[in-house]
Amino acid sequence: MSLDIVPRITCVEHPGAVRDIDRAILTLGGKDALRKTINSAGQTPLELTLSPEDRFSHPIVSRSTTHGHSIVLKVKVKKAHLAQHGGDLRRTLEVHRDSYTVAPCAVVNCFVRFREMADYQYNTLNSPFVTKMRSSLYSGDLDAISQLTFSDTQLSATDFDMPPPPRFSRITVPFDYSYRQNPAVHAVTDASGATRLVNKSIVQRLFSKVVRWTDASVPDESYPAKNLPVAKATASNPRMLEIIELLRAKFDERPIWTRRALEEEALDDELRHMWTSHVKFALPYVAFTWKSGPWRATYTKYGIDPRKDKLYAKYQTEYFRISPKDEEEAKKPGRYARFKDEEDKDEKRADVHVPTHIFDGIHLPAGRSFQLCDITDPVLADLVQNGGLRDDADEKDGWYKATTISKIRRIIRLKLMALWNGQAIKQMDVAKILEEASDDEAVTAAAAAAEESAREDDEEGPAATKDGHTESSEKEVLHAVSAVSEDGGQKLRELLGILHQEEGREEGGFADADEYEIFDDDEDDEDES
């Protein structure tokens, strides 16, 4: 059959579910509007009004296309077969292939389609103004139009009655937001069996538990590990569970570690390079960290409080910074507590690999923070092993007595400075530090010297200073204490300096403050991390 004998038609695609053809034609503007569009081959657009009885309803304007040709087919099937498949024409044709007929009845040259979004609609049924207009002007009744009047009173600004504008929105088509699934988001099943979305590209949170010296207790366990299977399923940290088990075994062997010690002793080369991506996220499931105190910046196994047992004294940390004495050297960039360059670093280490967390007193280490148990220098190791311990842990000195920890710090600093400057370590200086008396001996000597000076003052009766003491007695006490313990003399000198500062404040000046050194290097080094 030739298509030349079939008519050419214009097809109008109505977006609604058409049950009443007359009603559908009315929504398109009537037969006259359809005739104009068909005769112009779609050049005259149609206006689809969803509420044709409302003059203020905003229409949807059509768009026409003439690209391609479509054939309208007339398909005949038996009603019984169609009813047998619930009105599903496609299924009926598939099953009853030999019981239907098909014939072309028209060729579509133009399609009239409605692709715009419907504008916002305003209901005017309750508007007095529109009701008056509808009953007069829109009715076509001349008598009603002649009786139309408008009030000249001031209108209320809160309830302003007026007809709606011709258009509310200027956007006629939906905006293409290009919504698509984030390729980094994966659906995983958690421990409860529920499915949730996990974004692998976001920065992973670090669930560390941090303890301060002033905290009454330490945590017994980590945060719930319910997200570990999720981490394994998403492959963001595929080795997380394996690393956690490895760290647990290491913390069973040694309950307190620094990061450098873990990297050197507990991790292999592969894991050492995976610290940022894996290990640091696994540590919070095994240990907590100290923010202050003698174990500052260490990882401590959950449930262990080193403040309550002297057994953990050897795990205390000491931090040292190397500050050049020369003012010009101190101003050089990169010189403060760092090597000048890589060549200088290699020369000072003499091409010998020394673990960064170990201090042996011979090689200059890269690190400046050491746990006492990682000090292998024989002299220092003996102090750590046999040094006097306190009955209660101190925030600055930990379990060690002030004299013992002071000797350790001073000897380490002495050797670090010598290694830094490429000088030989003077054993005489080390011996001098070791021979100093303990704090108890220094206090006893200071008390005896003060009593002797007071007795001499009473006998000789020299001129007294404002606070009741003589300058000569102060110097004698300082001399006596320093002869027994240089460290004790230094602390007494600090105390006297503070007293003189207080006197200066009361008098409005600080005349004598410069004679005394208020802070020493030990305190600065302890506070640095």
ABEGO torsion letter per residue (X at the ends): XBAAABBBBBBBBBABBBABAAAAAAAAGEAAAAAAAAAAGGABBBBBBABAABAABBBBBBBBBABEBBBBBBBBBBAAAAAAAGGBAAAAAAABAAABBBBBABBBABBBBBABBBBBBBBAAABAAAAAAAABAAAGBAAAAAABBBBABBBBAABBBBBBBABABABABBBBAGBBBBAABBBBBBAAGBBBBBBAABBBBBBBBBBBAABABBBABBBBAAAAAAAAAAGABAAAAAAAAAAAAAAAABABBBAAAAAAAABBAAAAAAAAAAAAAAAAAABBBBABEAABGBBBBBGBBAAABAAAAAABBBBBBBBBABAAAAABBGABGBBABAAAAAAAAGGBBBBAABBAGABBBABABBBAAABABAAAAAAAAABBBBABBBAAAEABBAAAAAAAAAAAAAAAAAAAAGBBBBAAAAAAAAABBBAAAAAAAAAAAAAAAAAAAAAAGBBBBAAGBBAAAAAAAAAAAAAABAAAAAAAAAAAAAAAAAAAAAAGBBAAAAABBABBAAAAAAABX
